Amino acid sequence: MARKKLLPQEIKDLNLLIDDHIQDTLDMLPHRTLLWRAFIRGVFAGLGGVVGATLMVGVLAWSLHALGGLPVIGRYLNGVQQTIQQK
């Protein structure tokens, strides 16, 4: 199905309609509800970022271990490990 190319005036009209719809929706909700939803959304976004980063670092560490690691970094980390164990 071919898409119809929108004219600049049509785009402006659509933006106004969308803005009006969003504003109407926001006006219907109490502000406390909006703040609560924003807070919960932020909490879950933060948790998702932490869990995602943890998984990515874990996969990276596992794959480096499975491949034998990187020689230059491995020697450096062994030196750091020995320094820590001596103190």
C-alpha positions in Angstrom: 0.0 0.0 0.0 1.5 3.3 -1.1 1.7 6.1 1.5 0.3 9.5 0.7 2.8 12.2 1.0 1.5 14.9 3.5 1.6 18.5 2.7 3.0 21.0 5.2 -0.4 22.4 6.1 -1.8 18.9 6.6 1.1 18.1 8.9 0.4 21.3 10.9 -3.3 20.4 11.2 -2.5 16.9 12.4 -0.1 18.3 15.0 -2.7 20.6 16.3 -5.2 17.8 16.5 -2.8 15.6 18.4 -1.8 18.4 20.7 -5.5 19.1 21.4 -6.1 15.4 22.1 -3.2 15.2 24.5 -4.2 18.3 26.3 -7.8 17.1 26.6 -6.5 13.8 28.1 -4.3 15.6 30.5 -7.1 17.9 31.6 -9.3 14.9 32.4 -6.7 13.3 34.8 -6.0 14.7 38.2 -2.5 16.0 38.7 -1.8 13.6 41.5 -2.5 10.7 39.1 -0.2 12.2 36.5 2.6 12.6 39.1 2.2 9.1 40.4 2.2 7.6 36.8 5.3 9.6 35.9 7.0 8.4 39.1 6.2 4.8 38.5 7.3 5.1 34.8 10.6 6.6 36.0 11.2 3.8 38.5 10.6 1.1 36.0 12.7 2.9 33.4 15.6 3.1 35.9 15.2 -0.6 36.9 15.1 -1.6 33.2 18.3 0.3 32.6 20.1 -1.3 35.5 18.9 -4.8 34.7 19.7 -4.4 31.0 23.2 -3.1 31.7 23.8 -5.9 34.2 22.8 -8.5 31.6 25.0 -6.9 28.9 28.0 -6.8 31.2 27.4 -10.4 32.3 27.1 -11.6 28.7 30.3 -9.7 27.7 32.2 -11.1 30.7 31.0 -14.6 29.9 31.9 -14.4 26.3 35.4 -13.0 27.0 35.9 -15.8 29.5 34.7 -18.4 26.9 37.0 -17.0 24.3 40.0 -17.0 26.7 39.9 -13.3 27.5 42.0 -10.6 26.0 45.8 -11.1 26.6 46.7 -7.4 27.3 43.8 -6.8 29.7 44.2 -10.2 31.3 47.8 -9.4 32.3 46.8 -6.0 33.6 44.0 -7.5 35.7 46.3 -10.2 37.0 48.7 -7.5 38.2 45.9 -5.6 39.9 44.6 -8.8 41.5 48.1 -9.7 42.9 48.5 -6.2 44.2 45.2 -6.4 46.0 46.0 -9.8 47.5 49.4 -8.6 48.8 47.8 -5.8 50.8 
